[in-house]
Amino acid sequence: MYDIIVVGAGPAGLTAALYARRADKSVLVIEKETFGGQITYSPRVENYPGFNVMSGNEFAEKLIDQVTLQGAEIEMDTVTSIEGEGGNFTVHGKDADYNAKAVIIAAGSKHRQLGIPKENELIGEGVSYCAVCDGAFYRGKTVAVIGGGNTALQEAIALSEGCTKVFVVQNLDFLTGEERLQRDIEQKDNITVILGKVVKELLGDKSMTGIVIEDNAGNTETLDLDGIFVAIGQQPENEPFKDILEFNEWGYIVSGEDCVPSGAAEGVFVAGDCRTKKIRQVTTATGDGAVAALAACRFIDNL
Ligand SMILES: Cc1cc2nc3c(=O)[nH]c(=O)nc-3n(C[C@H](O)[C@H](O)[C@H](O)COP(=O)(O)OP(=O)(O)OC[C@H]3O[C@@H](n4cnc5c(N)ncnc54)[C@H](O)[C@@H]3O)c2cc1C
């Protein structure tokens, strides 16, 4: 049995593992997909204290090195549910079951989908959720970024460096991203912003040839495109924990700054983007990781 199992190897989970190991607890981190979490999608992180600029991958690699050097174990598996209480938890994974005295849930969030026909079939064939990952495939081509927040604007600016033409299609009548990013967008000759329109249809069978967009009055327009980058927000990855934790209306785990989830069995803690909070950033995720780990250590010491 481990002292602590951490679900998710993003900044929150890895920081929790780091703090728990330094308190001499045995730690297993279980990750289903991407070691380092969402930040690995970012080419340029400029707001993590102590680093002028670094890529998300660079940050993730350093963090994973640090955590494994401290002796945390990392396992690739998808956690499907958690059961137990009072210092005796079983974490069920797709591949195996794992036991621990305390559990820290740091499952983060993932890209929201448009939810329209053909979206899944065209993933990798014109539909992408990550300009950093797939932008290079669209060099010299025409693409659209769907969304108008910070991520959408950052992606549009990055894509405009290699693509011939970039549309930004936003459902609202205004962009919601930072003014600084809006100013950068205005200065780009090859970016056109289309406001007040939603993506109605994806065109193309084996690969994307364009999209149909529609305004509030039902007027439609076709954009001929090689690809779209969907950047319409995030959704928490909390489904496996629905039986043991309380969620808010958006599916985030209800918890305060103490990282103790509301209504949960003692010994369950939560950290990072998967919980209710105002600011979802690496700094706040790592802060949560430290708080959750130290709370878990205290819980174990008092058993
Ligand atoms: C494109 C982009 C750019 C960004 N740029 C910045 C920036 O410049 N500065 C900044 O501070 N923040 C930035 N962010 C936000 C930042 O990445 C997040 O706030 C941060 O990664 C949250 O960390 P986390 O550990 O809580 O969650 P995540 O990073 O989402 O990590 C959670 C991990 O848990 C795993 N997981 C989920 N469910 C399970 C399960 N059932 N079983 C096992 N594993 C599971 C996931 O696969 C994931 O790896 C950016 C995000 C994106 C997408």
The ligand as an ORCA input file, in Angstrom:
! r2SCAN-3c Opt
* xyz 0 1
  C      -2.639     25.860    -24.739
  C      -2.499     26.191    -23.263
  C      -1.646     27.198    -22.855
  C      -1.504     27.516    -21.499
  N      -0.621     28.491    -21.147
  C      -0.413     28.754    -19.829
  C       0.558     29.727    -19.435
  O       1.228     30.357    -20.264
  N       0.728     29.930    -18.104
  C       0.004     29.257    -17.141
  O       0.239     29.476    -15.965
  N      -0.929     28.358    -17.507
  C      -1.152     28.090    -18.814
  N      -2.108     27.161    -19.183
  C      -2.931     26.549    -18.139
  C      -2.172     25.453    -17.396
  O      -1.659     24.530    -18.339
  C      -3.106     24.740    -16.413
  O      -3.658     25.685    -15.533
  C      -2.349     23.690    -15.628
  O      -1.760     22.735    -16.488
  C      -3.284     22.961    -14.667
  O      -2.565     21.952    -14.046
  P      -3.303     20.668    -13.416
  O      -2.216     19.787    -12.934
  O      -4.332     21.113    -12.473
  O      -4.105     19.982    -14.606
  P      -3.627     19.396    -16.007
  O      -2.452     20.138    -16.519
  O      -4.859     19.345    -16.826
  O      -3.159     17.916    -15.644
  C      -4.065     16.914    -15.261
  C      -3.533     15.554    -15.672
  O      -4.390     14.535    -15.153
  C      -4.534     13.513    -16.112
  N      -5.781     12.779    -15.842
  C      -7.056     13.247    -15.954
  N      -7.949     12.295    -15.631
  C      -7.227     11.183    -15.314
  C      -7.584      9.861    -14.933
  N      -8.872      9.500    -14.816
  N      -6.603      8.972    -14.710
  C      -5.292      9.327    -14.827
  N      -4.897     10.585    -15.200
  C      -5.853     11.486    -15.447
  C      -4.562     14.275    -17.435
  O      -4.233     13.437    -18.508
  C      -3.527     15.375    -17.190
  O      -2.236     15.003    -17.615
  C      -2.257     26.819    -20.520
  C      -3.136     25.795    -20.927
  C      -3.251     25.472    -22.279
  C      -4.190     24.364    -22.695
*
